[in-house]
Structure formats: structure tokens, C-alpha cells
Amino acid sequence: MSKESTVMETILAVIIGGLVGVLIVAAAFAYSAISVGVAVCYLWAWFMVPLGLMEIGFAHAAGIATLIGLMSMSRTANYIKGEYKDGKTGLIGELVAPWLALLFGYIIHSFM
């Protein structure tokens, strides 16, 4: 192989790796927006509408959740000591948190 083909292969590998990374981040953002949007939509209907506020749809719920997330920039695993973090804890928390919030909200709603 020539030096030029090796450089071209390296550049191509970097470009493909970058595109795969962008796709993974986009998929994670889409999952987050969908899961949190669903949870906020139901929780809003259960707890805010009975107080007289207008019902919102999924798009508004996902937008509100995204806006609040961007403004607060809090992460699920901030309370865990550094020596106990293995990199998976925060990811698992981010994946499960909306569904746990919805579950606990449903339980609380059933008492109303």
C-alpha cells in the first residue's frame, strides 16, 4: 500500500466514525425526547389538568421537558461517589428515569 492510500483510509475511517457517533447521539436524544415527553404528557394530565391548567399534547410535553432539562442541566448520577461510578450508572439512570417517574406518578394518581 502506498502512503496516500493509507492516509485516505484513515480519513475515511475518521469520517465514518464521526457519522456513526452523530447517529448514536441523535438516537439517544430522540429516545430521551420521546420517553420524557410521554411521561410528562401523562403526569401533566394527571396532576395539572385537575388544577385547571390546559391539557397539553406530546409535542408540548417533550418541548417543556427538553427546555427544563437544558435549563437545569442536572444528571441522574450526580449523587453517586466517583469511586462507585463505572460509566454505566448514568446511562441506565437516564434510560429508566422517565419510566420510573411515570410509574410513581401513576401510583400517586391512583390515590386521587
C-alpha positions in Angstrom: 0.0 0.0 0.0 1.1 3.5 -0.7 1.3 6.2 1.8 -1.5 8.1 0.1 -4.0 5.2 0.3 -3.2 4.7 4.0 -3.9 8.4 4.6 -7.2 8.2 2.6 -8.3 5.1 4.5 -7.6 6.9 7.8 -9.5 10.0 6.8 -12.4 7.8 5.6 -12.4 5.8 8.9 -12.5 9.1 10.9 -15.4 10.4 8.8 -17.4 7.2 9.1 -16.6 7.1 12.9 -17.8 10.7 13.2 -21.0 9.9 11.3 -21.7 6.9 13.5 -21.1 9.0 16.6 -23.6 11.6 15.4 -26.2 9.0 14.6 -25.8 7.5 18.1 -26.1 10.9 19.8 -29.2 11.7 17.6 -30.8 8.3 18.5 -30.1 8.9 22.2 -31.6 12.4 22.0 -34.7 11.0 20.2 -35.2 8.3 22.8 -34.9 10.9 25.6 -37.3 13.3 24.0 -39.9 10.5 23.4 -39.6 8.8 26.8 -39.6 12.0 28.8 -42.3 13.5 26.6 -44.6 10.6 27.2 -44.0 10.7 30.9 -44.6 14.5 31.1 -47.7 14.3 29.0 -49.3 11.7 31.3 -48.1 13.4 34.5 -49.4 16.8 33.3 -52.8 15.2 32.5 -53.0 13.5 35.9 -51.8 16.4 38.1 -52.0 19.7 36.3 -55.3 19.5 34.4 -57.3 18.8 37.5 -55.9 22.1 38.9 -57.4 24.0 35.9 -54.5 24.2 33.6 -55.0 23.4 29.9 -54.2 19.8 28.7 -51.1 19.6 26.6 -50.1 17.1 23.8 -47.0 15.1 23.4 -45.1 17.7 21.4 -45.6 20.3 24.0 -44.7 17.9 26.8 -41.5 16.9 25.0 -40.7 20.5 24.4 -41.3 21.5 28.0 -39.2 18.6 29.3 -36.4 19.4 26.9 -36.4 23.1 27.9 -36.4 22.3 31.6 -33.6 19.7 31.0 -31.5 22.3 29.2 -32.0 24.9 31.8 -31.3 22.7 34.8 -28.6 20.5 33.2 -28.9 18.0 36.0 -27.8 14.5 35.6 -29.1 11.4 37.2 -25.8 10.0 38.6 -24.5 13.2 40.3 -25.3 11.9 43.7 -23.0 8.8 43.3 -19.5 8.9 44.6 -16.8 8.9 41.9 -15.2 5.7 43.1 -18.5 3.8 42.6 -19.2 5.1 39.1 -18.5 2.7 36.3 -19.8 4.7 33.3 -23.0 2.6 33.0 -24.8 4.1 36.1 -25.6 7.4 34.5 -26.7 5.8 31.2 -29.0 3.3 33.0 -30.4 6.1 35.1 -31.1 8.3 32.0 -32.9 5.3 30.3 -35.0 4.3 33.3 -35.8 7.6 35.0 -38.7 8.7 32.8 -40.5 5.4 33.2 -39.9 5.3 36.9 -41.4 8.8 37.2 -44.4 7.7 35.2 -44.8 4.6 37.4 -44.7 6.6 40.6 -46.9 9.2 39.1 -49.5 6.5 38.2 -49.4 5.1 41.7 -49.9 8.6 43.2 -52.6 9.3 40.7 -54.5 6.2 41.7 -54.9 7.6 45.2 -56.6 10.8 43.9 
